[in-house]
Amino acid sequence: MKEAKRPIDGDLVDKALFQFDHVLDVVHDRVLRPILLAGRAIAFGLIILLVSVVLVGALLIGLVRFIDIYFFAGREYLSYVSVGAISLVAGLIIWRKRRPLNLRK
């Protein structure tokens, strides 16, 4: 917070405006600034979440097409089965590494 010079020999209006400005600075620093920071964090978090969902979807589509073209040409169901099996194994590994709620701290 900036240190403002207090009017020493000013009139009543200068003193009142100084106090009003000081109150507005305190309100901004203690109330509005945390609200703005939380809003930014929520907005950027949502943007990152949406971009990551789109990116994972595009990568899965590319993986299915790659497997379909280079490994199982003409048998598309095998591409879906293989990507599903990879996803299932990855999910089981992640599930295996989880810990109970009381041990997470």
C-alpha positions in Angstrom: 0.0 0.0 0.0 1.3 3.5 -0.9 2.0 5.8 1.9 0.2 9.1 1.2 1.2 12.4 2.7 -1.3 13.4 5.3 -2.5 17.0 5.0 -1.1 18.8 8.0 -2.5 22.3 7.6 -5.3 21.5 5.1 -8.8 22.4 5.6 -11.7 20.1 6.5 -12.3 19.0 2.9 -8.7 17.9 2.4 -8.8 15.8 5.6 -12.1 14.3 4.6 -11.0 13.4 1.1 -7.7 11.9 2.5 -9.7 9.7 4.9 -12.1 8.7 2.1 -9.2 7.8 -0.2 -7.5 5.8 2.6 -10.8 3.8 3.3 -11.1 3.1 -0.5 -7.5 1.8 -0.6 -8.1 -0.4 2.4 -11.3 -1.8 0.9 -9.6 -2.4 -2.4 -6.6 -4.2 -0.8 -8.5 -6.4 1.6 -11.8 -7.1 -0.2 -11.7 -6.5 -3.9 -8.2 -7.7 -4.6 -8.7 -11.3 -3.3 -12.0 -11.5 -5.1 -10.3 -10.5 -8.4 -7.5 -13.0 -7.8 -10.0 -15.8 -7.1 -12.0 -14.9 -10.3 -8.8 -15.0 -12.4 -7.8 -18.3 -10.9 -11.2 -19.8 -11.7 -11.3 -18.4 -15.2 -7.8 -19.6 -16.1 -8.5 -23.0 -14.5 -11.6 -23.4 -16.6 -9.7 -22.4 -19.7 -6.9 -24.9 -19.0 -9.5 -27.6 -18.2 -11.4 -27.1 -21.5 -8.2 -26.9 -23.6 -6.9 -30.1 -22.0 -10.3 -31.9 -22.6 -10.1 -30.9 -26.3 -6.5 -31.9 -26.6 -7.0 -35.3 -25.0 -10.0 -35.9 -27.3 -8.0 -34.9 -30.4 -5.1 -37.2 -29.3 -7.4 -40.1 -28.9 -9.0 -39.6 -32.3 -5.5 -39.4 -33.8 -4.4 -42.5 -32.0 -7.5 -44.5 -33.2 -6.9 -43.3 -36.8 -3.2 -44.1 -36.6 -3.8 -47.6 -35.3 -6.6 -48.2 -37.8 -4.3 -47.2 -40.8 -1.0 -48.7 -39.8 -1.9 -51.8 -37.7 -5.5 -52.9 -38.4 -6.3 -51.7 -41.9 -10.0 -52.4 -42.6 -10.8 -53.7 -39.1 -11.7 -50.5 -37.3 -13.3 -52.3 -34.3 -9.8 -53.7 -33.4 -8.5 -50.1 -33.2 -11.3 -49.2 -30.8 -10.7 -52.3 -28.7 -7.0 -51.6 -28.5 -7.5 -48.0 -27.4 -10.1 -49.1 -24.9 -7.7 -51.7 -23.5 -4.9 -49.1 -23.2 -7.4 -46.7 -21.4 -8.6 -49.5 -19.1 -5.0 -50.5 -18.1 -4.1 -46.8 -17.5 -7.2 -46.4 -15.4 -6.4 -49.5 -13.4 -2.9 -48.3 -12.7 -4.2 -44.9 -11.6 -6.8 -46.6 -9.4 -4.2 -48.8 -7.8 -2.1 -45.8 -6.8 -4.9 -44.1 -5.0 -4.8 -43.8 -1.2 -7.6 -43.6 1.3 -8.8 -40.1 2.2 -7.4 -40.2 5.8 -3.9 -41.0 4.5 -3.6 -38.3 1.9 -2.3 -35.7 4.4 
